[in-house]
Amino acid sequence: MKKSLLTLILIPFLLFYALPVGAVEKEERKWQDETIYFLMVDRFNNSDFSNDFKVDAEDPLAYHGGDFEGIINKLDYLKDMGFTAIWMTPIFDNEDKGYHGYWINDFYNTEEHFGTIEKFKQLVDEAHKRDIKIILDFVVNHVGPNHPWVNDPEKKDWFHEPREIFNWEDPEELENGSIFGLPDLAQENPETRKYLLDAAKWWIEETDIDGYRLDTVKHVPLDFWEDFSKEVKSVKNDFYLLGEVWHEDPNFISKYEKVGIDGFVDYPLNEHLRNAFQKPDQSLSWLFNVWERNQTTYENPYLMGTFMDNHDTTRFTRDAISNNQHPGPRWRLALTYLYTSPGIPIVYYGSEIALDGGTDPDNRRQMNFMTDKELIEYITKIGEVRQKLPSLTRGSFEVLFEEQGMAVYKRQYKNETTIIAINNTSKTQNVVINLEQDKQLRGLINGDLIKSNNDEYKLILDREESEVYVLTEKSGLNFPYFIVMGAVYTAFVVFIFLLWKRSKRKKTDKQ
């Protein structure tokens, strides 16, 4: 009886939530559909205390205890926020105080502070069960300062001669010079090259990871990356390579795309993103200009990684605080743009709680899970919207309006049209746009509903707010829905009445 009652109560809600949001059928998943969460393993979550040796959470340059078990325990947390891929800093065995992972000591072993390779395999398996992909940070440019190879006479020609880079525009210096004094590997040496390629393939074969983020790409010769791309992609179909080329010129970056690297961390866009959203009343026009430039520069600009900050930059929260702004609204607007513009959003761990931080290592603070959840709720909502609407990951991109921080743009894919409005100003804004007649814009973030006046749609947006609209058919009274609802509630009333009569009859019989 209780089950019948529960079913009757749930039917109206099931009918309501079954109503489709978009009209485009679900298609095969592509990398441009992903949303990436970037975490520093040591600073994310500590769950296995058996590997906490030489750990000092008060020292920003020491290990803090984060491990594979900690990530496993937070997979549902990431899944619920809508993240579909995790990029992790290098997990390979590192030298003392190599908490960040970039001082590699052994390419074939995991860092003992993080856990065993068996535990990492479990992490990959658990992530895949949740449809989350795993991207590993892979370093081929250098090793740790005290790597065993450095003092091995037989490995002398595995390295370039130690020398700092003075001219950062000279390709020869970039590829052969040392970064921060780290031993620089000579990828032109066939033995060195083979070792690095074999190690990269081994991790894919052994653990079934889904992609590599490639560190210091511009410091390694192009012909090596061509070999690297061919070799790793021969092991696993649709293996994604995300390159880090820290340069302001997209033409410089794009030459690495031609040798097989799929996408790049979009540093040229990042500067404009930070300038646009660190305070209100800043124009968003440069963001749109970068997209136009990316379209003409890259073979597939949809595979670029868009981001607000990472482990090499100050936190975006610091930008907001420095401008006397509350980080929450600044983050909401910035994330709206990341999630609704072309590219793969990359969200640095702690952004969901507006974690603060200055330059390295202050930008690598310990994650705190016991904080306000307001921003997490927004990320969850905008993440759900991104997953529901193919137009946000595959669609065309057209600017409809932009004026000193108030922007409206359109994404269109097949028969799905999405309108995004971002009010990055300090005042309420009214904007009229022209679209198809006799339709309506349905807001998915705040629930706004805008009906057309001929082909005009009047958007009203409060200051520092944004909305994602889907263009749908005009809704009048939904008579079939009301008929069904009426029948459900009539049946419910009859059910309660019969239940009451039965109860009354039982009481009479007992008397």
N, C-alpha and C positions, 0 to 999 in steps of 0.2 A: 504493500500500500504506500509506504514511504517512497519507494522508487517511482511509482506512478505519479505521485504528487510532485516529486523533484523534476521528472520529465516534463510535466505540464508547465512548471515554472520556467524551465530552461528553454523551451521551444521558442518563445518570442526573441530571446537574446540570440539564439542560434540563427534564426531567420535574419535578424538585423546584421549580424557580423558576417553572414554569408554573402552579403551584397558586395559585388566586385568593386575594387578601387580603380584598377586600370583595365584597359581593353586588350593589351598585348599578351599573347600566350607566353608561358614560361619557355625560355630557350636554353640551349646548352650553355653551361657556365663558362665564362671567359675570365682571363686575368683582370680585364678592365672592370669587371663586376665586383672585384674584391674590395674589402675595407681592412686595412692593415693596422694592427696594434704593434708598436715597436717597444720592446722592453729590454732593459739591461738586466741580465739574469741575476747578478749578485744583489741588485738593489730592489728587486720586485717583491719576492715573498719567501720567507724562510720557514720551511716545514720539516726539514730533516736536520735535527740538531746533532746527529752523529758526525756530521762533516764540518762542524763549527770549530775548527782549530785555527789559531792565528786570526780570529775574528774580532774586530773592534768597531762597533757601530758608531762610535764617537769620532773616529778618524775617517775623514772623507777620502783618504787615499788607501785605506785598508779594505779587506773583505768585510762585508756586512752580513753575509749568511744566506743570501738568496740561492735557491737551488731548483732542480728539475721537479722535485716533489711539490715545491711551492707553486710552480706554474701549473702542474696537474690539478692541484686543489683549487685553482682559480679559473680553470677552463670554462666552467659554467658561467662564472662572473663575466668573462669576456664574450662568450656566446650570447648571453642575455643582452649585452649592450649592442649586439649586432656585428661584432667583428668576425670576419671570415678567414683571416690569415694573421699569423704572428711572425714578426721578424725579431730574431734574437741576436744579441751581440755574440761574438765568437765563444763557442763552448769548449774549445780545445785546451789541453793542458797548458797552463801558463806559468810564468816565473812568479816568484814571491811578489805580492802586491799587484799582480796583474789582474785585479778584480774586473777590469773592463773587457779583458779577453784578447787584447791586441798585441800582447807580448808572448807569442806562441813559443812553446817549448817542445811540443810533440803534436804533430798533425793527426796522429792516429789514436790519440787517447783523449778522454774528456777531462776537464778540470775537476780535480778531486773535491774541491769545495762545492761543486754543483751536483755531483752524483756520478754513478757508473754509466757506461754506455747502455747497459740493460735498462736502467731507469730512463735514459733519454729515449730509447726505443718505445718504452711504455708511454712516454709523453707524446710521441708522434702518433702512436696508435690511438690514444685517448682523444687527441685533437681530431684525427681523421674520423672517428666515430661521431664527432659533433660537426662534421663538414668544415673543419678549420684546417687550413693549410699551414705548413711550417716552412719558414724561410730562415736559413742560417747565414750569418755574416761570415764571409770567407776572405782571408787575407793571403795574397801571394807576393806582395811587394817586399815584405820584411819579416824578420823573426824577432824574438826577444833579445835584449842586449847581451845575455849570457847563454845563449843557445849553445849546446854542445858542438854544433858545426863550426862555430866561430873560431874555436881553438883546435880544430881538426885539420892538420896539414893536407889531408886528402880532399878536404872540402874547400880549400882556399879559393879555387876558381868558381865556387858556387856564389860568390859575393863580388860586388863591385868594390873598388877601393873606397875606404871611408872618406867622404867629403860632403860638406854641407852644400845646400842649394843657395846660390846667390841671385841668379837671374831666373825668376819664376816664369819667364816667357820663353826660355830656351828649352826646347824639347829634349836635347841631350842631357842637360842638367836635371830636368824633371825626372827622367827615366833612370839615371845612373847615380844621382845624388842621394844622400841620406836624409830621412825625415826624423827630426829630433834625435839624431845620432843613432838611430836603430840600424842594425846590419841590413844592407840593401841587397836583396837576392838578384842574381844575374839570370834572368829568364831566357837569355839567348844561349846559355849553356844547356846542351841537350839533356844532360843528367838532371839538372835542376828542373827543367821544364817537365820532364817525364815524371819526376817525383810529385810535383804540384798537381799535374793533370791526373795522375793515378789516385792521389789522395782525394781530390774533388769527386772523382767517380766513385771511389770506395764508399764515401759517406752516403751517396744516393742509393747505391746498391745495398748497403748494410742497414740503413735506417728508413729509407723510403721518404726522405724529405722532398719538398715540392719546389724549392727555389733557393738561389743564393743572392744575397746582397753583396756586391763586390766592392771591397774597400780600396781606396787610393788608386782608382782606375787610371788616371792620367800619368801616374808614375811607372806604368808598365807598358812595354811596347805593344803596338796595335796587332802585330802578327801573333803575339802570344794569346791575346784575347780572341783572335780568330780561331786558333787551335782549341782554346778553352771552351768556347761556345759550341763548337762542333762535337767535342768529346763528351761534355756533360749532357748535351741534348740527345746524344746517341743512346744514353742509358735510360732516360725516362721521357716519354712524350709530354709536351706542354710544360717542360721545366722552365721556370721563369728566372731571368737574370736582370737584377736591378743594380745599375751601376752608380757609384758615387764619383761624379766628376765635379769638383767644387770649382766652378768657373762661371763668369757672368755672361759669356758669349755662347748662345745656343749652337752656333755653327761649329765652335770648337767641340762641344759636347757631342754633336750629331755624328761626327766621324767614327765614334765608337759604336754607334748603332749599326753602321754599315758592316761591322765585323761580327755581329751576332748578339750584342747585348740588347735586350728587349726594351727596357725603359731606364730612366734615370731619375735620381732624386733631384727635383726641379729647383735648384738653387736660384736661377734667375727670377723665377716666380716668387720664391720665398721672400725676397727683399721687399717686393711690392705688397705682398700679403701682410707683412708685419707693419709696414708703413700705413696701409689702408685701415687696419682694424685696431691699432693700438689706442686710438682715441676717436671720438665721433667727428663728423663733418669733414672727413677725408674722402677725396674722390676715389672711386673704384675703377676709373677708366683704364689705368695701367694694367689691371688684371685682365681686362678684355683685350688689350693690345698684345699682351704676352700670349694669349691663346691664338690670336691671329698669326703671330710670328711662329708659334709652335706648329701650326698647321702647315706652314710652308717649309719648315725646317726638318721635321721628323717624319719618318715613314708611318709611324703609328703613334701620334701624340696622346692617344687615350691610355697608353701604357706608362706615361710619366707619373712619378710619385710626387704628389702634392703634399706639403707639410707646413706647419707653423713653426716648429722648433725640433731639435733633436739633441743628442748627447754632445755635439760639437758647438752648439750655440747657447746663448742665454735663453732661459725659458720665456715664452711669450707672455706668461703671467707677469714677469718682471717688466716687460714693456708697458703693460697696462698700469701697474702700480707706479712706475716712474712718471706716468702722465696723469697721476691722481685719479685713475679710473678704477671702478670695481671690476675685477677680472671676469666675473660671471657673464654679464652682457657682452663683453668683448669676445669671450670664447664662443658664446652662442652664435654670434654673427659670423665669426671666422669659420666655425665648423659648418654652418649652413652653406657657406660658399664652397668649402672643401668637398662636402658631400653632394653638392648639386652641380658642380662644374666638371668639365672633362678632366680625367686623370684618376689615379688611384689614391684615395686619402690615406695618409700615414699619420697616425696619432701616437705621439710619444707617451710612454707610461706616465701616469700622474696628471696628465692634462685633464682627465675626467674629474679631478678634484682641484683643478687650477693650482697645481703644485708650483711653488716659486723656486727660483734658482738663478744665480748669476753665471759667471764663466766657469768652465771646467776647473774643479770637480763639483762645484756648488750646484750645477745643473743635473747632478746625478744623485740627488738625495734619496733616502729610503722611502719607498712607497708607503702610504698610510691608508689603510682600508676603513678606519674608524672616523670618517669625516662626513660632512654634509653631502647628501645624495642628489641635490637639485640639478647639478650639471650632468651627473650620471643619467638622470631621468631624461634630460634633453638629448643626450647622445643616443640613448636607447630609442627615443622617438624618431630622431632624424635618421638613425641607422635603419629602422624598420621601413621608413619611407623610401630610402635609397634602394633597399632590397626589393621593394614591391614594384618600383617603376623603372623599367628598362630604359626609358628616355633619359634618365639621370646618369646612366653609365655608358650608353651607346648613341644617344641622340645628337642631333645637330645643336648648334649653340648660336643664338641670335640675341643681341642686345636690343631691347625695346625702349629703354629709358635709362639715363644716368645723369645725375646732376648733384655734384658736391656730396656724394655719399648715399643718395637715394638711387637704387638701381633696380631695374626689372629686366629679366632676361627669359628667353624661351628655349626649352629643350624639346625636340620633336623626334620621335622614332616610330616609324610605321604610322598607325592610326592613334598614337598616344601623344598628347600635347601637355607639357608641364610648364607652368609659369612660376618663376621664383622671384620674390620681392624681398629686398634687403634694405631696411631703413637704418643706415649707418650715420644718422644725423641726430641732433639734439632736439628736434621738433617733430610733431605728427606730420605726416606727408600724405598728400592726395595726388594720385597719378591716374590718368585715363589712358588706357591702351586699346588698340583695335585688334579684334580677333573675329572668329566666325560668328555669324548672327544666331540668335535664338538658342544659345547655350548658356552654361553657367560655369563659374570657377569655384571649385570645392576645395577649401583649405584643409590640409592634412595635419598641420601643426597646431593651430589654434581653433580650427573648426569654422573659419570664415566661409560664407557663402555669398558669391557675387553673381547676380543675374545680369544678362546683357540688356542694354538699351540700344536696339538695332545691333551694330557691331562694336559698340563701346562698352568697356568694363571699367568701373571706377574703383580703384584700389585705395583704401584708407589704412595706413599703417602707423601705429604708435612709434615713438622714438625708440631707437635701439631694439627694434623687433624685426622679425622676418617671418615669411610664410611661404609654403610650397603649395601651389594650387594645381589641381588636375582639371582640364577642360572636359566637361561631361554634358550629356543631354540635359535640357531644362527639366527640372522635376516639378510636376504638379502634384495633385493628390494621388497617391499610389493606392488606387482602389483594390487591386488584387491583394496587396499587403494588408490593408485594413480589413478585408473580408476574412482572410486567414486569421488575423489577430482577433477579430470578433468571434470567430468560431472557437479559437483556443480559449479565450476568456469565458465564453458561454459554457464550454465543456468543463472549465475549471469551477464555475459557480455551481453547475449541476452536480459535479463530483462532491463538492463541499456540502451541498444540500442533502445528497444521498448519504453521505457520511454522518451528517447530523441526525437524519431520520433513523439510521441504523443504531446509532449510539442511544437515541431516545428509546427505541424499541427494546434494547437490551436492558435499560433501566426499568422499563415497565414490566418486563418478564421477571426480573429479580424481585420486584415488589409482589 
